[in-house]
Amino acid sequence: MKSSQLRFMSFSSGSCGNCYFLGNEEGALLIDAGVSLRRLKKIMSENQLDLSCVKAVLVTHDHLDHIRHLGSFCKKLSLPVYTTPLIHNALARHSFTADWISSCRRDICEGQVLDIAGMSVRPFVVPHDATQTVGYSILVGNHPFVIMTDVGRMTDEAVEIASGARTVVLESNYDMDMLMGGPYTYELKMRIVQGCGHLSNDECASAVCRFLHPGLKNIFLCHLSENNNTRDLAYTCTNQALLSHGVAPGTIALRCLPRQTPSPLFNL
């Protein structure tokens, strides 16, 4: 990578798989490993990114759409894998990762700050029905970056952390009317909406208004549901909230990340 700017890319964002790239000229991180190594290499090559710049993988939680290919990453790349001890213990038992995770295991505790690939990385716990789920606050140079991919509800801590970020990646999973009027079972609908599932468009927009501050420049809406949301609905909901709080159009770059295809490579 030639640019000194922070660069961000989503390889996939949704229940089909999640994996994100974050880096600068000093190195890069992958966040989650829900896409195949073959696909990862292809997309990176198409964007003039060298896989050798990736120094570590951060894991948000142990659901399959976030770790499906982590075992392969460990086996073939031998990259250090950072997450909390609770999540690592679950990965050590998981059929997709158990055989390969031990040699790559690196523990990082909730609230702890570690220097990883020249970035200051801090995990914080968010509500979701996995063994444990974390978001990450990552300081790259003078650019504070926060990612929360699966969030049942916004906590005060998450809002406080995002309130200092220049870039926030946040779940906007479902439209309530689409979900409640759709084909999901009652039990699944309740799992999604009752605080440890996913964040709705309205809840996402409300959260954005809570952590809105003058230094916020980029918002990426991630993990949109294939069955219960659309890009237009997610975008419009948060954009209207921004406008209602007096944010002039174009002041904050608001984007929806695609579910199954890579996003552009963004210079932040």
LINVEN-V557307 format. One record per residue. N is the residue number from 1. D_CENTER is the distance of its C-alpha to the mean C-alpha in Angstrom with 1 decimal. Layout:
n=N d_center=D_CENTER
n=N d_center=D_CENTER
This chain:
n=1 d_center=21.9
n=2 d_center=24.6
n=3 d_center=22.9
n=4 d_center=22.2
n=5 d_center=19.6
n=6 d_center=15.9
n=7 d_center=14.4
n=8 d_center=11.1
n=9 d_center=10.6
n=10 d_center=8.7
n=11 d_center=11.0
n=12 d_center=10.1
n=13 d_center=8.0
n=14 d_center=9.9
n=15 d_center=12.3
n=16 d_center=13.8
n=17 d_center=11.2
n=18 d_center=7.6
n=19 d_center=7.6
n=20 d_center=6.9
n=21 d_center=9.8
n=22 d_center=10.6
n=23 d_center=14.3
n=24 d_center=17.7
n=25 d_center=21.3
n=26 d_center=21.1
n=27 d_center=18.5
n=28 d_center=14.9
n=29 d_center=12.1
n=30 d_center=10.1
n=31 d_center=6.8
n=32 d_center=7.8
n=33 d_center=11.0
n=34 d_center=11.4
n=35 d_center=13.6
n=36 d_center=17.0
n=37 d_center=18.2
n=38 d_center=20.8
n=39 d_center=18.4
n=40 d_center=16.2
n=41 d_center=19.5
n=42 d_center=20.8
n=43 d_center=18.0
n=44 d_center=18.0
n=45 d_center=21.7
n=46 d_center=21.9
n=47 d_center=20.0
n=48 d_center=22.2
n=49 d_center=19.7
n=50 d_center=21.2
n=51 d_center=19.5
n=52 d_center=21.6
n=53 d_center=19.6
n=54 d_center=16.7
n=55 d_center=17.7
n=56 d_center=15.2
n=57 d_center=12.3
n=58 d_center=10.0
n=59 d_center=9.4
n=60 d_center=7.6
n=61 d_center=10.5
n=62 d_center=13.4
n=63 d_center=13.1
n=64 d_center=14.4
n=65 d_center=11.9
n=66 d_center=9.5
n=67 d_center=12.7
n=68 d_center=15.3
n=69 d_center=16.1
n=70 d_center=15.5
n=71 d_center=19.3
n=72 d_center=20.1
n=73 d_center=18.0
n=74 d_center=19.9
n=75 d_center=23.2
n=76 d_center=23.3
n=77 d_center=21.4
n=78 d_center=22.0
n=79 d_center=19.0
n=80 d_center=18.4
n=81 d_center=15.6
n=82 d_center=14.4
n=83 d_center=13.5
n=84 d_center=15.8
n=85 d_center=19.2
n=86 d_center=18.8
n=87 d_center=15.9
n=88 d_center=17.9
n=89 d_center=20.9
n=90 d_center=19.4
n=91 d_center=18.4
n=92 d_center=22.0
n=93 d_center=23.3
n=94 d_center=21.0
n=95 d_center=23.0
n=96 d_center=20.3
n=97 d_center=19.9
n=98 d_center=23.0
n=99 d_center=25.2
n=100 d_center=23.1
n=101 d_center=20.8
n=102 d_center=23.6
n=103 d_center=24.4
n=104 d_center=20.9
n=105 d_center=20.1
n=106 d_center=19.3
n=107 d_center=18.9
n=108 d_center=17.1
n=109 d_center=18.0
n=110 d_center=16.5
n=111 d_center=17.5
n=112 d_center=18.7
n=113 d_center=18.1
n=114 d_center=18.4
n=115 d_center=19.1
n=116 d_center=17.2
n=117 d_center=18.1
n=118 d_center=19.5
n=119 d_center=16.4
n=120 d_center=16.5
n=121 d_center=13.7
n=122 d_center=13.7
n=123 d_center=11.9
n=124 d_center=12.6
n=125 d_center=13.1
n=126 d_center=12.0
n=127 d_center=14.1
n=128 d_center=13.3
n=129 d_center=15.9
n=130 d_center=14.9
n=131 d_center=17.0
n=132 d_center=14.7
n=133 d_center=11.1
n=134 d_center=9.6
n=135 d_center=7.3
n=136 d_center=8.2
n=137 d_center=10.7
n=138 d_center=11.7
n=139 d_center=15.0
n=140 d_center=16.1
n=141 d_center=19.7
n=142 d_center=20.1
n=143 d_center=16.6
n=144 d_center=14.5
n=145 d_center=10.7
n=146 d_center=8.3
n=147 d_center=4.6
n=148 d_center=4.9
n=149 d_center=3.8
n=150 d_center=7.5
n=151 d_center=10.1
n=152 d_center=13.7
n=153 d_center=15.0
n=154 d_center=14.5
n=155 d_center=16.3
n=156 d_center=18.5
n=157 d_center=16.8
n=158 d_center=13.4
n=159 d_center=15.4
n=160 d_center=17.4
n=161 d_center=14.7
n=162 d_center=13.1
n=163 d_center=16.8
n=164 d_center=17.1
n=165 d_center=14.3
n=166 d_center=15.1
n=167 d_center=11.7
n=168 d_center=9.2
n=169 d_center=6.0
n=170 d_center=6.9
n=171 d_center=7.8
n=172 d_center=11.3
n=173 d_center=12.3
n=174 d_center=16.1
n=175 d_center=19.3
n=176 d_center=21.6
n=177 d_center=24.7
n=178 d_center=23.3
n=179 d_center=22.0
n=180 d_center=25.3
n=181 d_center=27.5
n=182 d_center=25.8
n=183 d_center=26.8
n=184 d_center=24.6
n=185 d_center=26.7
n=186 d_center=27.2
n=187 d_center=25.7
n=188 d_center=22.5
n=189 d_center=22.4
n=190 d_center=23.0
n=191 d_center=20.3
n=192 d_center=17.8
n=193 d_center=19.3
n=194 d_center=20.7
n=195 d_center=18.2
n=196 d_center=16.4
n=197 d_center=15.0
n=198 d_center=12.9
n=199 d_center=13.0
n=200 d_center=15.6
n=201 d_center=16.0
n=202 d_center=18.7
n=203 d_center=16.7
n=204 d_center=13.9
n=205 d_center=16.7
n=206 d_center=18.5
n=207 d_center=15.7
n=208 d_center=15.5
n=209 d_center=19.3
n=210 d_center=19.2
n=211 d_center=17.2
n=212 d_center=18.7
n=213 d_center=20.6
n=214 d_center=22.5
n=215 d_center=20.2
n=216 d_center=17.2
n=217 d_center=17.1
n=218 d_center=13.9
n=219 d_center=11.8
n=220 d_center=9.4
n=221 d_center=9.4
n=222 d_center=7.0
n=223 d_center=8.1
n=224 d_center=11.7
n=225 d_center=14.4
n=226 d_center=17.0
n=227 d_center=19.8
n=228 d_center=19.2
n=229 d_center=17.8
n=230 d_center=18.4
n=231 d_center=16.9
n=232 d_center=20.0
n=233 d_center=19.8
n=234 d_center=16.2
n=235 d_center=17.1
n=236 d_center=20.5
n=237 d_center=19.6
n=238 d_center=17.5
n=239 d_center=19.9
n=240 d_center=22.9
n=241 d_center=21.6
n=242 d_center=21.2
n=243 d_center=24.7
n=244 d_center=26.2
n=245 d_center=25.2
n=246 d_center=27.1
n=247 d_center=24.3
n=248 d_center=26.2
n=249 d_center=24.8
n=250 d_center=23.1
n=251 d_center=22.6
n=252 d_center=18.8
n=253 d_center=17.2
n=254 d_center=15.4
n=255 d_center=13.8
n=256 d_center=12.4
n=257 d_center=10.4
n=258 d_center=12.6
n=259 d_center=12.3
n=260 d_center=14.3
n=261 d_center=15.2
n=262 d_center=13.8
n=263 d_center=13.2
n=264 d_center=15.7
n=265 d_center=15.2
n=266 d_center=14.9
n=267 d_center=17.1
n=268 d_center=15.9
